[in-house]
Amino acid sequence: MKKILLAIMMLATPVAAQDEQVDGYTVNVPINCTKGIEPLLQLIKKKYGEDIIFMGQSESNGGQKIYTSMWVNPQTATWSYIVVNKEIGHACIVGSGSGFQVFDGPTI
């Protein structure tokens, strides 16, 4: 499951080094999307009690701003990985589940 989530995250997040060419391919994965951003965020907050811990901005292939975020509930260990396109008003759950773990990483 961790390998699948990592693969999805890598495919959903554009490569930062745009000067580099990366060989890749497209896969079809089940991603749940909504028209309207707030209903999805309210569901994550109210039903699952998750709060945002990370957000990053990138661009879609069409040049639209994309916001990727990770939401977690430390008490229940649930998590949601969300991608939002504010320009078209869509939000998508790329992945979600339970039993997340926090790893020590580099200090930013």
N, C-alpha and C positions, 0 to 999 in steps of 0.2 A: 504494500500500500504506500509506504514512504517513497519508493522509487517511482510509482505512478504519479503521486502528488508532485514530486520534484520535476518530473518530465512535463507535467501540465504547467507548472509555474514557469519553467523555462520557455515553453512554447507561448505562453500568454504574455510574457514580459519581453518587450523588444530588447535587442542587444544594444548595450550602451555605446559600444565602439562602432559607430556608423561607418567609419572608414574601412573596416574589416569586412570581408565577405565570408559568410558562413554557409556551408552546404547544409541544407535542411529539407524538410518535407512537411506537408500538412496532414494532420490526422483529424478525424471526427471524434470528438469526445462529448459526452452529455454535459452541457452547461446550462443551468437554469437562469434565464434573464427576465427582467421585468421592464415594462415601460413605466417610467417614473422611478426616481431614485429613493425618495423618502419612505415609501411603503416597505421596501426591502430593508433599509437601515433600521426602521422602527421594529420590524420583525426580529432582526438580529439582537437589538437592544432589549426589547421587552420579553420576547419568548425565551431567548437563550441567555439573556443577561450578559452579553458580550460587549466589550469595550475595545475601541481601536488602539492598537499598539504600534502600528507602522503604516505609513502611507508614502508612496512615491509617485512621481509624475513621469509620464512618457508620452509618446505619440503613436497613434494607430497608423496603419499603412496609408490611410487617406489624409494624414496630417492633423487629425483631431486629437485634442488633449485627452489622455487616458489616465485615470487615477487608480492605482492598485493599492489595496489595503488589507491588513491582517487584523482580525478581531478575535479576542479570546475571553473566556470566563475562567479565571484561575481556580474558582471553587469547584466547578463541574468538569474542568479540563476540556470544554468544547471549544472549537475554533471554526472560523469562516474566512476564506480567502476571496475577496471581492474585487471586481474590476468595474469602474464607473466611467461612462462617457457622458459628461455633462452637456456637451454640445447637442447630442441627439436625445438626451434624457433617459438613457438606459443604464441599468445596473445588472451585473451578472455574478452569480456565485460560481466561481471556478472550482472550488472544493470546500468541503466542510466535514467535520467529524468530531471525534472525542479522543481523549488520551494524549493531548499534546505534551511535549516536553520542552523546556527551555535549556539551551546549551550556552555555556560560557563562550563568548566570542571576543573579537577585538573590541577595544574601547574606542568609541568614536569621539 
